[in-house]
């Protein structure tokens, strides 16, 4: 049983059925321990900063015309566009003298590629203040929710596509979203289910290693910005 990730010897592998008191799917083992650490850190922080947190899990796919050898990882640009979209929505509320709820935009993203896929794709969990924007739909071009539109348009614009394009590049998980109330606790069944669901991003299998490019992204205390 390997103790280290063969693609990154700095990454310790985790085979246990739980992490910090939270259950894990053993079928997905081994997990990358630093990724589990970051999942726990982000969930703990966002639940300290907001009474009610909206957590949305979805997949992002690249357009078919993408050159796999030239395409830089677009996650950073996508997140910045999401933040800008939320800020624009809040400004519109201000202009109409409606109450604005500030939010931290926290996230986790994993780069994944299977043998059947020519291009990589991205598993993402996005955390915001539930009072800021709620709910979110299926992220299709027919999704009527404001947050769903912001997420979809952010990804399409990242690739230079029209905001109203019907292309199916975003796919939600089941459930689409969860509402969490802090603080983070292993005694909370909603927290346990969420951690189990989101831990998929932390498994070693199908993770794409990209040399100088990262395989796993997360918000942190230094770079997170309120929208």
Secondary structure, 3 states (H helix, E strand, C coil): CCCEECCEEEEEEECCCEECCEECCHHHCCEEHHHHHHHHHHHHHHHHHCCEEEEEEEEEECCCCCCCCCCCCCHHHHHHHHHHHHHHHHHHHHHCCCCCCCCECEEEEEEECCCCCCCCEEEEEEEEECCCCCCCCCCCCCCCCHHHHHHHHHHHHHCCCCCCCCCCCEEEEEEEEEEEECCCCCCCHHHHHHHHHHHHHHECCCECCECCECCEEECCCCCCCEC
